[in-house]
Amino acid sequence: MAHPSRPHRPQHASAPPPTGRRALLRGAAGFALAAGIAGASAGAALARPASRKPSARDVDYPEAEWVPAAGGNYTGGDRPSDYPVEFVVIHVTQETYKNTLDIFQNPDKQVSAHYVTRSADGHVAQLVREKDIAWHAGNWDYNTRSIGIEHEGWIEEPDKWFTDALYSASAALTADICARHGIPVDRRYIIGHNEVPGADHTDPGPGWDWARYMELVQAASR
Protein backbone atom coordinates (compact mmCIF):
# COMPACT_ATOMS: atom_id res chain seq x y z
CA MET A 1 0.00 0.00 0.00
CA ALA A 2 1.48 3.33 -1.04
CA HIS A 3 1.68 6.37 1.16
CA PRO A 4 -1.40 8.64 0.96
CA SER A 5 -1.20 11.71 -1.24
CA ARG A 6 -2.57 15.15 -0.43
CA PRO A 7 -5.23 17.09 -2.37
CA HIS A 8 -2.59 19.86 -2.58
CA ARG A 9 -4.33 23.07 -1.73
CA PRO A 10 -2.42 26.26 -2.60
CA GLN A 11 0.36 27.14 -0.21
CA HIS A 12 -1.25 30.45 0.68
CA ALA A 13 -4.46 28.82 1.93
CA SER A 14 -5.26 29.88 5.48
CA ALA A 15 -6.58 26.50 6.59
CA PRO A 16 -4.12 23.69 7.35
CA PRO A 17 -3.52 21.38 4.38
CA PRO A 18 -5.98 18.48 4.26
CA THR A 19 -4.81 15.03 5.13
CA GLY A 20 -4.33 12.31 2.53
CA ARG A 21 -7.08 11.84 -0.01
CA ARG A 22 -7.01 8.12 0.37
CA ALA A 23 -6.92 8.15 4.16
CA LEU A 24 -9.90 10.49 4.35
CA LEU A 25 -11.96 8.32 2.07
CA ARG A 26 -11.38 5.28 4.22
CA GLY A 27 -13.66 6.87 6.80
CA ALA A 28 -13.80 5.59 10.36
CA ALA A 29 -13.60 1.93 9.42
CA GLY A 30 -10.43 2.36 7.35
CA PHE A 31 -10.89 -0.80 5.34
CA ALA A 32 -11.10 0.26 1.69
CA LEU A 33 -8.39 -0.55 -0.86
CA ALA A 34 -5.88 2.02 -2.09
CA ALA A 35 -6.62 2.96 -5.66
CA GLY A 36 -8.87 5.67 -7.07
CA ILE A 37 -10.48 7.33 -4.07
CA ALA A 38 -10.25 4.55 -1.50
CA GLY A 39 -13.59 4.20 0.17
CA ALA A 40 -15.23 5.36 3.32
CA SER A 41 -17.37 2.94 5.31
CA ALA A 42 -21.06 3.10 4.65
CA GLY A 43 -21.64 3.97 8.29
CA ALA A 44 -19.22 6.89 8.16
CA ALA A 45 -20.69 8.42 5.00
CA LEU A 46 -23.15 11.27 5.45
CA ALA A 47 -26.59 11.20 3.85
CA ARG A 48 -26.63 13.58 0.92
CA PRO A 49 -29.30 16.23 0.54
CA ALA A 50 -32.02 15.61 -1.96
CA SER A 51 -30.84 16.72 -5.37
CA ARG A 52 -32.72 19.33 -7.30
CA LYS A 53 -33.28 19.85 -10.97
CA PRO A 54 -30.08 21.22 -12.52
CA SER A 55 -29.98 24.52 -14.31
CA ALA A 56 -27.60 25.91 -16.89
CA ARG A 57 -26.03 27.91 -14.08
CA ASP A 58 -25.17 24.75 -12.14
CA VAL A 59 -23.97 22.20 -14.66
CA ASP A 60 -21.33 22.48 -17.35
CA TYR A 61 -22.38 19.23 -19.03
CA PRO A 62 -26.06 19.23 -20.02
CA GLU A 63 -26.56 15.52 -19.30
CA ALA A 64 -25.31 15.78 -15.72
CA GLU A 65 -27.28 15.93 -12.48
CA TRP A 66 -26.17 18.71 -10.13
CA VAL A 67 -25.16 17.21 -6.77
CA PRO A 68 -22.88 19.85 -5.24
CA ALA A 69 -19.84 18.90 -3.20
CA ALA A 70 -19.26 20.50 0.18
CA GLY A 71 -17.77 23.95 -0.27
CA GLY A 72 -14.72 23.08 1.80
CA ASN A 73 -13.79 20.16 -0.45
CA TYR A 74 -12.52 22.16 -3.43
CA THR A 75 -10.96 25.51 -4.30
CA GLY A 76 -13.06 28.18 -5.95
CA GLY A 77 -11.64 29.50 -9.19
CA ASP A 78 -12.27 31.24 -12.47
CA ARG A 79 -10.81 28.79 -14.93
CA PRO A 80 -9.67 29.10 -17.65
CA SER A 81 -8.90 32.74 -16.81
CA ASP A 82 -6.71 31.88 -13.83
CA TYR A 83 -5.54 28.40 -14.97
CA PRO A 84 -5.84 26.69 -18.37
CA VAL A 85 -7.76 23.41 -18.43
CA GLU A 86 -5.46 20.98 -20.23
CA PHE A 87 -6.18 17.46 -18.95
CA VAL A 88 -8.98 15.03 -18.14
CA VAL A 89 -8.04 12.67 -15.32
CA ILE A 90 -9.78 9.28 -15.16
CA HIS A 91 -10.39 7.81 -11.69
CA VAL A 92 -12.10 4.73 -10.23
CA THR A 93 -13.90 5.25 -6.95
CA GLN A 94 -13.20 2.00 -5.06
CA GLU A 95 -16.62 2.74 -3.59
CA THR A 96 -20.27 2.75 -4.61
CA TYR A 97 -21.74 5.66 -6.51
CA LYS A 98 -23.94 6.75 -3.60
CA ASN A 99 -21.18 6.55 -1.02
CA THR A 100 -18.87 8.49 -3.32
CA LEU A 101 -21.39 11.33 -3.50
CA ASP A 102 -21.76 11.20 0.28
CA ILE A 103 -17.98 11.42 0.71
CA PHE A 104 -17.68 14.44 -1.57
CA GLN A 105 -20.52 16.13 0.32
CA ASN A 106 -18.88 15.50 3.69
CA PRO A 107 -16.93 18.66 4.61
CA ASP A 108 -14.60 16.64 6.85
CA LYS A 109 -13.23 14.67 3.87
CA GLN A 110 -11.60 17.55 1.96
CA VAL A 111 -11.73 15.69 -1.35
CA SER A 112 -13.79 15.97 -4.52
CA ALA A 113 -13.99 15.38 -8.25
CA HIS A 114 -15.87 17.32 -10.89
CA TYR A 115 -17.94 14.33 -12.05
CA VAL A 116 -18.98 10.85 -10.93
CA THR A 117 -20.28 8.26 -13.41
CA ARG A 118 -22.54 5.42 -12.25
CA SER A 119 -21.76 1.89 -13.38
CA ALA A 120 -25.24 0.45 -13.94
CA ASP A 121 -26.62 3.06 -16.33
CA GLY A 122 -23.89 5.64 -16.97
CA HIS A 123 -25.71 8.37 -15.05
CA VAL A 124 -23.42 11.37 -14.52
CA ALA A 125 -23.40 13.64 -11.47
CA GLN A 126 -21.53 16.94 -11.41
CA LEU A 127 -20.27 17.96 -7.98
CA VAL A 128 -17.81 20.76 -8.74
CA ARG A 129 -18.08 23.36 -11.49
CA GLU A 130 -15.35 23.14 -14.10
CA LYS A 131 -14.25 26.70 -13.34
CA ASP A 132 -13.41 25.53 -9.81
CA ILE A 133 -10.50 23.30 -8.75
CA ALA A 134 -11.52 19.87 -7.48
CA TRP A 135 -9.12 18.06 -5.12
CA HIS A 136 -8.71 14.82 -7.01
CA ALA A 137 -5.26 14.40 -8.56
CA GLY A 138 -2.99 14.46 -5.50
CA ASN A 139 -0.88 17.06 -7.32
CA TRP A 140 -1.81 20.72 -6.99
CA ASP A 141 -0.45 21.68 -10.42
CA TYR A 142 -2.55 18.98 -12.09
CA ASN A 143 -5.58 19.84 -9.96
CA THR A 144 -5.44 23.39 -11.30
CA ARG A 145 -5.20 22.26 -14.92
CA SER A 146 -7.54 19.27 -15.07
CA ILE A 147 -11.08 17.97 -14.86
CA GLY A 148 -11.49 14.86 -12.69
CA ILE A 149 -14.00 12.12 -13.58
CA GLU A 150 -14.68 9.35 -11.07
CA HIS A 151 -16.10 6.02 -12.22
CA GLU A 152 -18.06 3.79 -9.88
CA GLY A 153 -16.39 0.47 -9.26
CA TRP A 154 -13.37 -1.45 -8.10
CA ILE A 155 -10.29 -1.95 -10.23
CA GLU A 156 -10.12 -5.58 -9.10
CA GLU A 157 -13.50 -6.29 -10.76
CA PRO A 158 -13.41 -4.51 -14.13
CA ASP A 159 -15.79 -6.90 -15.85
CA LYS A 160 -18.43 -6.24 -13.21
CA TRP A 161 -18.13 -2.47 -12.89
CA PHE A 162 -16.76 -1.12 -16.20
CA THR A 163 -20.00 -1.53 -18.11
CA ASP A 164 -20.89 -0.50 -21.66
CA ALA A 165 -23.08 2.23 -20.18
CA LEU A 166 -20.26 3.58 -18.02
CA TYR A 167 -17.74 3.64 -20.88
CA SER A 168 -20.19 5.28 -23.28
CA ALA A 169 -21.42 7.93 -20.87
CA SER A 170 -17.94 8.79 -19.67
CA ALA A 171 -16.60 8.99 -23.22
CA ALA A 172 -19.38 11.39 -24.21
CA LEU A 173 -18.59 13.51 -21.15
CA THR A 174 -14.86 13.55 -21.89
CA ALA A 175 -15.48 14.45 -25.54
CA ASP A 176 -17.67 17.36 -24.44
CA ILE A 177 -15.05 18.59 -21.94
CA CYS A 178 -12.32 18.38 -24.57
CA ALA A 179 -14.41 20.27 -27.12
CA ARG A 180 -15.26 23.09 -24.73
CA HIS A 181 -11.74 23.51 -23.37
CA GLY A 182 -9.78 22.80 -26.56
CA ILE A 183 -8.13 19.68 -25.11
CA PRO A 184 -6.74 17.33 -27.78
CA VAL A 185 -8.45 13.94 -27.86
CA ASP A 186 -5.18 12.21 -27.16
CA ARG A 187 -3.78 9.96 -24.43
CA ARG A 188 -1.24 12.63 -23.59
CA TYR A 189 -4.10 14.76 -22.27
CA ILE A 190 -6.69 12.15 -21.25
CA ILE A 191 -4.84 10.32 -18.51
CA GLY A 192 -5.33 7.94 -15.61
CA HIS A 193 -4.85 8.98 -12.02
CA ASN A 194 -1.84 6.66 -11.96
CA GLU A 195 -0.23 8.81 -14.67
CA VAL A 196 -0.32 12.05 -12.69
CA PRO A 197 3.27 12.94 -11.74
CA GLY A 198 3.96 11.83 -8.19
CA ALA A 199 0.80 9.76 -7.99
CA ASP A 200 0.75 6.80 -5.64
CA HIS A 201 -2.64 5.61 -6.90
CA THR A 202 -3.17 2.76 -9.35
CA ASP A 203 -6.55 3.66 -10.82
CA PRO A 204 -8.08 3.22 -13.28
CA GLY A 205 -6.12 -0.03 -13.19
CA PRO A 206 -5.08 -2.62 -15.77
CA GLY A 207 -8.69 -3.62 -16.41
CA TRP A 208 -9.61 -0.20 -17.80
CA ASP A 209 -9.82 -0.61 -21.57
CA TRP A 210 -8.01 2.48 -22.80
CA ALA A 211 -8.16 1.50 -26.48
CA ARG A 212 -11.92 1.08 -26.33
CA TYR A 213 -12.38 4.22 -24.26
CA MET A 214 -10.38 6.41 -26.61
CA GLU A 215 -12.26 5.05 -29.62
CA LEU A 216 -15.52 6.03 -27.92
CA VAL A 217 -14.22 9.49 -27.05
CA GLN A 218 -13.02 10.03 -30.62
CA ALA A 219 -16.36 8.84 -32.01
CA ALA A 220 -18.25 11.19 -29.67
CA SER A 221 -15.98 14.05 -30.75
CA ARG A 222 -16.90 13.84 -34.42
C-alpha positions as CSV (number, residue, x, y, z in Angstrom):
1,M,0.0,0.0,0.0
2,A,1.5,3.3,-1.0
3,H,1.7,6.4,1.2
4,P,-1.4,8.6,1.0
5,S,-1.2,11.7,-1.2
6,R,-2.6,15.2,-0.4
7,P,-5.2,17.1,-2.4
8,H,-2.6,19.9,-2.6
9,R,-4.3,23.1,-1.7
10,P,-2.4,26.3,-2.6
11,Q,0.4,27.1,-0.2
12,H,-1.2,30.5,0.7
13,A,-4.5,28.8,1.9
14,S,-5.3,29.9,5.5
15,A,-6.6,26.5,6.6
16,P,-4.1,23.7,7.4
17,P,-3.5,21.4,4.4
18,P,-6.0,18.5,4.3
19,T,-4.8,15.0,5.1
20,G,-4.3,12.3,2.5
21,R,-7.1,11.8,0.0
22,R,-7.0,8.1,0.4
23,A,-6.9,8.2,4.2
24,L,-9.9,10.5,4.3
25,L,-12.0,8.3,2.1
26,R,-11.4,5.3,4.2
27,G,-13.7,6.9,6.8
28,A,-13.8,5.6,10.4
29,A,-13.6,1.9,9.4
30,G,-10.4,2.4,7.3
31,F,-10.9,-0.8,5.3
32,A,-11.1,0.3,1.7
33,L,-8.4,-0.5,-0.9
34,A,-5.9,2.0,-2.1
35,A,-6.6,3.0,-5.7
36,G,-8.9,5.7,-7.1
37,I,-10.5,7.3,-4.1
38,A,-10.3,4.5,-1.5
39,G,-13.6,4.2,0.2
40,A,-15.2,5.4,3.3
41,S,-17.4,2.9,5.3
42,A,-21.1,3.1,4.7
43,G,-21.6,4.0,8.3
44,A,-19.2,6.9,8.2
45,A,-20.7,8.4,5.0
46,L,-23.2,11.3,5.5
47,A,-26.6,11.2,3.9
48,R,-26.6,13.6,0.9
49,P,-29.3,16.2,0.5
50,A,-32.0,15.6,-2.0
51,S,-30.8,16.7,-5.4
52,R,-32.7,19.3,-7.3
53,K,-33.3,19.9,-11.0
54,P,-30.1,21.2,-12.5
55,S,-30.0,24.5,-14.3
56,A,-27.6,25.9,-16.9
57,R,-26.0,27.9,-14.1
58,D,-25.2,24.7,-12.1
59,V,-24.0,22.2,-14.7
60,D,-21.3,22.5,-17.3
61,Y,-22.4,19.2,-19.0
62,P,-26.1,19.2,-20.0
63,E,-26.6,15.5,-19.3
64,A,-25.3,15.8,-15.7
65,E,-27.3,15.9,-12.5
66,W,-26.2,18.7,-10.1
67,V,-25.2,17.2,-6.8
68,P,-22.9,19.9,-5.2
69,A,-19.8,18.9,-3.2
70,A,-19.3,20.5,0.2
71,G,-17.8,24.0,-0.3
72,G,-14.7,23.1,1.8
73,N,-13.8,20.2,-0.4
74,Y,-12.5,22.2,-3.4
75,T,-11.0,25.5,-4.3
76,G,-13.1,28.2,-6.0
77,G,-11.6,29.5,-9.2
78,D,-12.3,31.2,-12.5
79,R,-10.8,28.8,-14.9
80,P,-9.7,29.1,-17.6
81,S,-8.9,32.7,-16.8
82,D,-6.7,31.9,-13.8
83,Y,-5.5,28.4,-15.0
84,P,-5.8,26.7,-18.4
85,V,-7.8,23.4,-18.4
86,E,-5.5,21.0,-20.2
87,F,-6.2,17.5,-18.9
88,V,-9.0,15.0,-18.1
89,V,-8.0,12.7,-15.3
90,I,-9.8,9.3,-15.2
91,H,-10.4,7.8,-11.7
92,V,-12.1,4.7,-10.2
93,T,-13.9,5.2,-6.9
94,Q,-13.2,2.0,-5.1
95,E,-16.6,2.7,-3.6
96,T,-20.3,2.8,-4.6
97,Y,-21.7,5.7,-6.5
98,K,-23.9,6.7,-3.6
99,N,-21.2,6.5,-1.0
100,T,-18.9,8.5,-3.3
101,L,-21.4,11.3,-3.5
102,D,-21.8,11.2,0.3
103,I,-18.0,11.4,0.7
104,F,-17.7,14.4,-1.6
105,Q,-20.5,16.1,0.3
106,N,-18.9,15.5,3.7
107,P,-16.9,18.7,4.6
108,D,-14.6,16.6,6.8
109,K,-13.2,14.7,3.9
110,Q,-11.6,17.6,2.0
111,V,-11.7,15.7,-1.3
112,S,-13.8,16.0,-4.5
113,A,-14.0,15.4,-8.3
114,H,-15.9,17.3,-10.9
115,Y,-17.9,14.3,-12.0
116,V,-19.0,10.8,-10.9
117,T,-20.3,8.3,-13.4
118,R,-22.5,5.4,-12.2
119,S,-21.8,1.9,-13.4
120,A,-25.2,0.4,-13.9
121,D,-26.6,3.1,-16.3
122,G,-23.9,5.6,-17.0
123,H,-25.7,8.4,-15.0
124,V,-23.4,11.4,-14.5
125,A,-23.4,13.6,-11.5
126,Q,-21.5,16.9,-11.4
127,L,-20.3,18.0,-8.0
128,V,-17.8,20.8,-8.7
129,R,-18.1,23.4,-11.5
130,E,-15.3,23.1,-14.1
131,K,-14.3,26.7,-13.3
132,D,-13.4,25.5,-9.8
133,I,-10.5,23.3,-8.8
134,A,-11.5,19.9,-7.5
135,W,-9.1,18.1,-5.1
136,H,-8.7,14.8,-7.0
137,A,-5.3,14.4,-8.6
138,G,-3.0,14.5,-5.5
139,N,-0.9,17.1,-7.3
140,W,-1.8,20.7,-7.0
141,D,-0.5,21.7,-10.4
142,Y,-2.5,19.0,-12.1
143,N,-5.6,19.8,-10.0
144,T,-5.4,23.4,-11.3
145,R,-5.2,22.3,-14.9
146,S,-7.5,19.3,-15.1
147,I,-11.1,18.0,-14.9
148,G,-11.5,14.9,-12.7
149,I,-14.0,12.1,-13.6
150,E,-14.7,9.4,-11.1
151,H,-16.1,6.0,-12.2
152,E,-18.1,3.8,-9.9
153,G,-16.4,0.5,-9.3
154,W,-13.4,-1.5,-8.1
155,I,-10.3,-2.0,-10.2
156,E,-10.1,-5.6,-9.1
157,E,-13.5,-6.3,-10.8
158,P,-13.4,-4.5,-14.1
159,D,-15.8,-6.9,-15.9
160,K,-18.4,-6.2,-13.2
161,W,-18.1,-2.5,-12.9
162,F,-16.8,-1.1,-16.2
163,T,-20.0,-1.5,-18.1
164,D,-20.9,-0.5,-21.7
165,A,-23.1,2.2,-20.2
166,L,-20.3,3.6,-18.0
167,Y,-17.7,3.6,-20.9
168,S,-20.2,5.3,-23.3
169,A,-21.4,7.9,-20.9
170,S,-17.9,8.8,-19.7
171,A,-16.6,9.0,-23.2
172,A,-19.4,11.4,-24.2
173,L,-18.6,13.5,-21.2
174,T,-14.9,13.5,-21.9
175,A,-15.5,14.5,-25.5
176,D,-17.7,17.4,-24.4
177,I,-15.1,18.6,-21.9
178,C,-12.3,18.4,-24.6
179,A,-14.4,20.3,-27.1
180,R,-15.3,23.1,-24.7
181,H,-11.7,23.5,-23.4
182,G,-9.8,22.8,-26.6
183,I,-8.1,19.7,-25.1
184,P,-6.7,17.3,-27.8
185,V,-8.5,13.9,-27.9
186,D,-5.2,12.2,-27.2
187,R,-3.8,10.0,-24.4
188,R,-1.2,12.6,-23.6
189,Y,-4.1,14.8,-22.3
190,I,-6.7,12.1,-21.2
191,I,-4.8,10.3,-18.5
192,G,-5.3,7.9,-15.6
193,H,-4.8,9.0,-12.0
194,N,-1.8,6.7,-12.0
195,E,-0.2,8.8,-14.7
196,V,-0.3,12.1,-12.7
197,P,3.3,12.9,-11.7
198,G,4.0,11.8,-8.2
199,A,0.8,9.8,-8.0
200,D,0.7,6.8,-5.6
201,H,-2.6,5.6,-6.9
202,T,-3.2,2.8,-9.3
203,D,-6.6,3.7,-10.8
204,P,-8.1,3.2,-13.3
205,G,-6.1,0.0,-13.2
206,P,-5.1,-2.6,-15.8
207,G,-8.7,-3.6,-16.4
208,W,-9.6,-0.2,-17.8
209,D,-9.8,-0.6,-21.6
210,W,-8.0,2.5,-22.8
211,A,-8.2,1.5,-26.5
212,R,-11.9,1.1,-26.3
213,Y,-12.4,4.2,-24.3
214,M,-10.4,6.4,-26.6
215,E,-12.3,5.0,-29.6
216,L,-15.5,6.0,-27.9
217,V,-14.2,9.5,-27.1
218,Q,-13.0,10.0,-30.6
219,A,-16.4,8.8,-32.0
220,A,-18.2,11.2,-29.7
221,S,-16.0,14.0,-30.7
222,R,-16.9,13.8,-34.4
